[in-house]
Amino acid sequence: MKTITLSHGSGGTLMHNLIKDLFIKNLDNPFLNKLGDAALIKSGTEKLAYTTDSFVVKPLFFPGGDIGKLSVCGTVNDLAVSGAMPKYLSCGMIVEDGFSYADLEKITISIRDACKSAGVNIVTGDFKVVEKGAIDGIFINTSGIGEVFKNQEITISRIKPGDKIIISGTIGDHAASILLAREELKFKARILSDCSPLNKLVSSIICKDIKFMRDPTRGGLATTLNEISLVSGYNIAIEEKNIPIKKPVRTLCEILGFDPLYMANEGKLIATVSKDSADSILSKMKKHSLGKDASIIGEVKKEKDEKVYLKTQSGGLRILDMITGEQLPRIC
């Protein structure tokens, strides 16, 4: 008998197969089938983006954030990378019997502060309590609606050979922070999650030369690039020397055997942009506090093998496959 495992929530191959073989098969429709970070819908003459996400992170509180901040930023970011300005959010909480009132208040205040930072409002919500042991403390779902920027088309179909790949900052910060907090590891350097709302960064760079964007959350940079390669059909080549990674994150990964290319992020975006505008877009990105470590890391190739290649610092080539299982479950 088939069962669902933690690896089905990894954002990798098992999750993609589950979505295709179960959800797309049974819930088939033109909006869902695009598998975007948000569905693009019309309301009269307005074009809107609509998304939803659920958060089960463990531990609930971690350096740089908590489940409340994460629930706002995650949904805001899905709207932002879809080319929309986030406007309204819903928030649903499922809480375990016996959960600390003080912790719930702390999480709620964190949600408030994250909304203020992103310039959005929680306009509706739901609250349920279940028996002790039915869940692990608290789970949160947030949905969001945003207004798509005028004359802007963020779609993977616009990608073509020669386009450049930009990452907005250092990778792996969120997963490293969660790992240290969860395992209570004694590590000399303090690593903060990058959990942040990206909508103001996107607003500062948005232009017609940005073809596609995505935030590399579960599965990290490598898995997200594989998703882009798979749907666009084109190979992607990136250079290891250009990928920004903080030294403490790199050191932690080396000690524990993790690959930072597959580590989750919660405050970074990948942008595929036209070759001629890449330097200009990078310059604008670097002027924003969330983009100061941005870098052009590679480009889209003409070959159509649906592969992602990493040119290593030693000059070799490594194929980056989509992650199959889960390096670290319950990361968001």
Secondary structure, DSSP 8 states (H G I E B T S, - for coil): -----GGGGSSSHHHHHHIIIIIIHHH--TTGGG--SSEEEEETTEEEEEEEEEE--SSSEETTEEHHHHHHHHHHHHHHTTTEEEEEEEEEEEEETT--HHHHHHHHHHHHHHHHHHT-EEEEEEEEEE-TTSSSSEEEEEEEEEEE-TT----GGG--TT-EEEE-S-SSHHHHHHHHHHHT---SS---------HHHHHHH--TTEEEEE---TTHHHHHHHHHHHHH---EEEEGGGS---HHHHHHHHHHT--GGGS--SS--EEEE-GGGHHHHHHHHHTSGGGTT-EEEEEE-S--S--EEEE-TTS-EEE-----S-SSSS--
